Every structure is written in structure tokens, then in C-alpha cells.
Amino acid sequence: MKRIKIGLLPKIAIAIVLGVVCGLFFNDAITRFFVTFNSIFGNFLSFLIPLIIVGLVTPAITDIGKGAGRLLLLTTALAYLFTIFSGFFTLGVGTLSFPSLISANALSSETMAETGLAPYFTIDIPPLMSVMTALIMAFVLGLGIAALDSRTLKSAMEELRDVVMMIISKAIIPLLPLYIFGIFLNITISGQVFYILGVFLKLIGVIFGITIVILLLQFTIAGIVARKNPFKMLGHMMTAYMTALGTQSSAATIPVTLEQAIKCGVRPEIAGFTVPLCATIHLSGSTIKITACAMAIMMINGTAIDPQQIAGFIMMLGITMIAAPGIPGGAIMASLGLLQSMLGFSEIDNGLMIALYITMDSFGTATNVTGDGAIALIINKIAK
């Protein structure tokens, strides 16, 4: 009998359901065991965040920075513009719609402290450096290695990236369902879980709607530039969209995205350049999800949403996420440092962000790869 493999999304969904159900009848002693695990895992994750940033962002910036080609610069700039525009559009939609959908201060830190359970013990694991220090170090090292073409440092950073990705894929990702289970177990004990689940459902609807609008806008722009029917081009890219829904990976969908981009009229040599590159640097769908979820959690906590603060977060997010490894949930892992340093997210907030993000991972990935087709169409026209 072949072993049945369950993907990360079903595992997270099962963990949420079990956390809610078990929270209704687990006694305090059992619950505190899982709360203790979450405390240790959360501290370990906080320790890893600077290493994740240095290990993933540095090689990504090096790979982009060493190229001086015109098409590389144009594709990178266009992908970044598409990405941050999606974030700003989400900021606008969230500012207008979230106040009527989400009650403020429903899950404040004070409420959790009063009604949740404390761990049996904690293990303090301080990070080696602050998040902002790690970001600046990654930028300086990445640009410096690219400028000097230092093969030794580049090789060292690539090996560090491999180590970080191994830790994420072999340790963090497998333990995430247990971590999410513990979070929802404690939230259920605190009496807030059904409100949180209601917010989840509302967010899924809002985010899905935003992704549809963004894709229509992207292909409208591409259609105008390339002088093609945007709806016909979007129709061609739906094959890539549906494939990404299943794979939850932009990298795994590259062959299909490449084929559909060529069907849209993109020259094979241009498609072969832009599609693999955009699979790494174009993250409109991921930005929509992270921005919307972050705003929702801030409102739940009763934190005032400062548009300038969110705008700065979006612009940094567009750079940081290019380091996201090609695994489900990679973008949210790369962005945890920004959530913590720029928006003041706590361990519980980060846990909820992970759960929300992975629950909607398919929609975001599908939006990313479909938008790659729009970028390829524009670059194909410019390159003539």
C-alpha cells in the first residue's frame, strides 16, 4: 500500500478543526502542554527570522543585482510595480471595507493574557541580531557580492540559503500544524475562536475578490500595451491558474505558465526568460494575502491602522518576498520579520498570519503565476 501524502493546506485545516474541538473538552493540564510547545517553537521561530532573512534575501539580491541586462531590469521593475500596486490596492479596499466586517479589539494581547493559559515553562532563545539589522546586512552583502562578483562569498551565501531552506522544509513546515493546533486550542479556551473563524471566512471572500480585480487590471494593462484582447489572454492563462491551485508552487507551475504565455503570443525566447524570473520576483497574490491578513489582525487587536506604516511595509514586503523559497508558505516565512519589526506583531499574531496565509495559499500562488503572463506580454512588446 502506498502511503497517502497529505498536503500542508489539509494539515493546517485539520489542525484548526482539531484545535477548536479539543479546546471544548481538554483540561488545563493537557492544554498547557501544547501551550508550552508553542512557546518554545515560537521562540525558536523568532531566533530563525534574522537567519531566514540573511540566508534567503542575500542570494536573491545577488542573483538579480549581478545582471545588467536591459530586459532583466525592466522585468524586475515591472514585477515589483505589479506587486506593490496589489498591496496598495488591498490597503485601499481594506481601509474601506474592514471596519464594517471586523470588530476592533476582539483578540487583544490583554484578553489572551487574562483568559488563555500560561506554558509550564519557557526557553528564551534570543535572535543573533534584530530584523532590521538582518535586512540591511542582506542588502549590503547581496549588492556587494554582485558588484565584486565574489564567488567565495556567493557560494557561502548559497550554502547558507540551502541550510535555511532545509530547516524550513524539514523542521518548521512539518511542525506548523501542531503549532497552529496549539494556537487555536488556546484561543478556544479564551472564548474567541468562533469570532476568529468568522473573520477567516470573511477574509477569504474579500481576498479572492481582490485577486480577480487585480488580474483583470493587470491583463487590461498588458492588453493595451501589447494591443491584444485582455480577456482572451487571461483565458489562455487560466490553465496556469488552475495548475497553481493544485501545486501551490509558482516554481512547479513554470512549465505550464511558459506554455500558456507562448499561446498568448509571447515569443519563446522572451517567455523562457520572463516566466522563470517572475516565478521568483512577482508576488502580487502573496502581497494581497499578507497585506489583507495583517490589516485584519491589527484591527482584531485594536491596533490603529496607519496608511503610511502599511505603505512602508508593502514596499519592503515586495523586496523581502523575492527570497521566498519554492515551497508552500515560503512567502509568509520570509515576511515574518517585517510583520514583527514594522507592525509589532506578537507570537500569536504571527501564528494567525501563518494559518490565514496557508489556508489561502492556492489563491495567492495562482494569482502570482497568472500575472506572470501579463508581465511576459508587456516585456514581449517592449523587447521588439
N, C-alpha and C positions, 0 to 999 in steps of 0.2 A: 504494500500500500504506500502510495506516495504521500508525503507529508503535505498537508494543506497549509499554504502560506497565507497569513492574514496581513494585509497592508497596514500602514501606520494609521490611516484615517479610521478604518474599522476598529482598530485597537483603542484609539482615543475616544471614539463614540461609546464603545463598551465600557471604558474606564469611567466616563461621565455618568452613564446609566448606573453602573455598579456603585459609584461613589454616592449617588443620590439614594439608591435603595438601601445600601448598607448604613448610610447615615441615619436612617429612620429607626434602626434597631441595634446598632453596635453600641456597646457600653463605652464609658470614658476610657477605660484601661486599654482596650483594643484600639480605639481611635487615636489615643496619644502615641501609640507605636508608629502609626502611619504619619502622624504629625512630626514625630522625631525624624523619621526618614526624610520627610520633605524639608525639614530644617537643614539637615546635613547636605542633601542633594542641592538645595538652593544655595548654600554657601559654596559648595564645590562649583556650581554653575557661575556664581559671581567671580570666583577665582579664575575660571577659564575665559571669561569675557575679554579681558585685555589680550590674552594669548590668541583667542579666535580672531580678534581684530588685526593684530600684527601678522599672524600666520596666514590669514586669508587675503587681507587688503593689500599687503605689500607686494606679493607676486602678481596680483591683478593689476595694480597700478604700473608695475614694471612691464608687464606684457603690453599694456596699452601705450605707455609712455615711450617705449623704445621705437615704436613705429612712427615714421614721419610722413607717411603717405597721405595724400590729399583725401582719398576715399575713406581711409581709416579715421581721420579727424572728422570728416563730415558725418560718417555713420555714428561715431561716438557722440558727437554733439547732438545729432538728431535723436538718438536713443535717449540721451539724458533729458532733452527738452520734452519728449513724449512722456518720460517717466515723471518728471516733476510737475508737468501740466496735469497729469492724472491725480497727483497728490493735492494740488491747489484746487482742482475741480471738486475733489472729495471734501476738502476743507469747506468749500462754499456750500455744498449740499448738506454736510453735517451741521454746519452752523445754523442753517435754516430749518432743518427737519428734526435734528436730535432733541432739542428742548421739548418737543411735543411727544417724543417717543420714549424718552428716558428720564426717570426721576433722579434728581440730584441727591447725593449723599446717601444712597441706598446701601453702599458697602464700604463705608469709610474704615480706615485703619483702626479708629477708636471702637467702632462697632465690633469688628473682628476680635479685637483685644479683649473686649468685655464678654462676648458670647462664645468665641472659639476656645479651643483647648490649647494649652501650652505643651511643648515637647518635654519628654523626660529629661533630656539634656541637649546641649548644642555643642558643636565643634566649630570654633572660629577659624576660618581659612581666608585670611586677608589676601587680596589680589597683589600681584607684584608691582602694579602701577595703576594709576587712575585710567578711566576710559578715555578721557581727552588726551592724556599723555600717550596712550597707545595709538590713538588716531593720528596724532601729529607725527609720532615715530614711524607709523606705517607710510604716511605720505612722504616724509623726508627720505626714508630708506628706499621706497619704491621709485621716486623720481631720481634719486641719486644713483641707484643701481642702473636705471635705464640710461642716464646721461653718461656714466662711465663705462657702461657695458661690462660690468664686473661679473664675470662668470662664477667666481667663487661664492660671492655673496648671493647671487641669484640662485645658485644651486642650494645654498644653505636655506634660503627662504622657501624654496620649493619643497625641501625636505621637511621644514617646519610646517608648511601647509599640509603635507601628507600626514604628519603626526596629528595635527589638529583635526583633520577630516576623519582620521581613523578613530580618534576619541569621540567625535560627534556621532559617527555611524555605529561604532561598536559599544559605546558606553552611554552617551546621552540619549540618543534616539530610542534604544531599547528600554531605557528606564523611564522615558517620558510618560507612558501610560500609567505607570504606578504613581508617578509624581502628580499627574492630573487627577488620578483617583483620590489621592490624599487631599488635594485641594478641594475637590467637590464634596468629599466626606466631611471636612471641617466646615465648609460653607453650609452644608445641610444641617450640621449640628448648630450653627449660628442662626438658622432660620431664614437665610437669604437666598437659598438655592433656586426656588421657583421663579423669583424675580429675575435672577441672572439668566436662567434658561429662556425666559420670555424675551430678554434683551438679545440673546443669541439669535432667536428666530427672527426678530425684527431686523437685526443687522444683516443676516443672510439675505433677506429680501432687498434691503437698501443697497448692499454691495453688489448684488447681482444686477440690479437696475443700473447702477453707475457703470459697471463694466460694459454693459450693452451700449450705453450712450457714448462711452469713450471709444469703443471700437467703431461706431458709426462716424464719430468725429475724425478719427484717425484715417479711415478709408475715404471720407469725404475730402480731406486734405490731399491724400495720395491721389485720388481720382482727379482732382483739379490740376495738380502738378503733372501727373502722367497723362492727362486727357483720356481717361478711361472711365467706364461706368463703375462707380464705387461699390454698388450693390452686387454687381456681377463678380467683382474682385473679392469682396467679402464672402460671397457664396463659395468661390473656389477655396478660400482659406478655412471654411467650416470643417473640412476633413482634418486639418491640423488641429482645429479647436476640439473636435470630438476625440482625437487621439490623445491630446494632452489631458483631457478629463480622465482618461483611463490610466495614463502613465504617471501623472502628477510630476513630470520632469520635462523641462524645456530641452535638456540635452538629449533625452531619449526620443524626443519628438522631432529632432533635427531632420532626419531623412524625409519624413512626411512633409514638414514645413518647406523644405527645399523643393520637393516635387511640386507642391501646390503653388509656390512662388513662381516657378517656371511656367506653370499653366496660366498664371496671371499675366504673362508676357515679360517677365524679368529674364534677362539674358543669363544663361547658365553660369558664366564666369562671375557675374555680379551676385547672383543668388548664392553661389558657392562661397563667396566672401562675406556677404552681409548676414546671412542666416545663422551660421555658427557663431559669429561675433555677437549678434543681437541676442542669441540664446543666453549669453553671459551678462550683457550690459543693459538690455532693455527689459525693464521690470515694472511696467505700468500697472499690471494686475496686482502684483505684490505690494506696490505703493498704495494702491486703493485700499487693500485689505488692512494693511498696517496702520494707515492714517485714520481710517474709519474706526477700527477697533480701539486705537489709542484714545481717540476723542471720546468714544463711548465709555471707556473705563475711567477716564478723567472725570466725566460727568457723573458716573456712578459714585465716585469717591468724593464728589462735591468740590473738585478742583476747578477753578475758573479757567476757561479756555482762552488763551491769549493768541490771537491770529498770528502775531509776529513770531511768537515762540514756536507755534506749529509750522510756520513757513520756514524758519531756520532748520527745524527738524526734518522737514521734507527735503530740503536741498542737501543736507548731509546724508539723508537716507538714500538718495539717488546715487551717491558716490559709494557709500559703505556697502550697499547690497550687490555691487558688481563682484564682491568677493564670495557671494553665496555659493556654496558647493552644489553640485548637481544631484542633490538628494532631497526628498520631501522635507519641507520645513527648514531648508537651509537659509532662506532669506530672513526668517524670524530669528534664527540663532545669530545671524550676523548683525541684526539690528537691536539686540537686547541691550547692548552697551549704550546706544543712543537713547533708548527708552529710559534707561536708568539715569544717565547723566544729564540729558536735556529736558526730560519730562518728569523726572523724580519718581519713577516707578519703583514700587516695592517688590518683594519676592512674590507676594500673592498676585500683584498686578501682572508681573511677567508670566506667571503661571497661567493666568486667564488669557493673556495675549497669545501664548503658545497654543492653548486649547482652541481659541477662536480662529487663529490663523490656519492651523492644520485642518480644522473642520471645513474650512472653505478653500483649502489649498488647490483643489482641482480647478475652481473657477478662476483663481488668480493666474495659475500656470497657463490655462487655456487662453486667457486674455493676453498674456505675455507673448506667446508664440504666434497668435493670430495677428497681433500688432506688428510682429517682425515682418510679415508680408507687406504691410503698408510702408514700412521703412525701406524695404527692398525695392518697392515700386518707385519711391521718390529718388533713391540713390541711382537706380537704373536710368531715370530720366536725366538726372544731373550729370551722370558719367558719359552721356552721349557726346 
